[in-house]
């Protein structure tokens, strides 16, 4: 496993500390040394309080499988169905705000004739936070070009179990 994926997973596991669940790039004082890689100023207003009504492992697994299935079946409606209206979707080089932007980006991705296969390796759940490790295999159906990526994803859900934060750490091969 590469260092990018290990770093992303270890951050998720260590960021849920001190009675706060960390999201949206905020690091508590104990973690400020790790925050030095952030490209943007830290917005402390995005800290969420401890979560009530923890997500079950089976509900988290179902959500991750629905997301993988949506990408594999080029089903944009299925992909965005789990997202809250005010969600944040972050992948390297791109930050989307709101469900409509996620819908537009997924629509554009599939318009380029891309086919996706996903292998889920690990799902970790704590309260309403999920860490996912999956492998993404993409084929451009027009050119036949294939790409592979190991992907670690940090997901945070709201009380309605809708995705409010989706952040991917991608290691392409």
Beta strands, then each sheet from edge to edge (+ up, - down):
strand 1: 20-21
strand 2: 48-49
strand 3: 83-91
strand 4: 94-97
strand 5: 114-126
strand 6: 129-140
strand 7: 146-157
strand 8: 163-172
sheet 1: 1+ 2-
sheet 2: 4+ 3- 8- 7+ 6- 5+
end
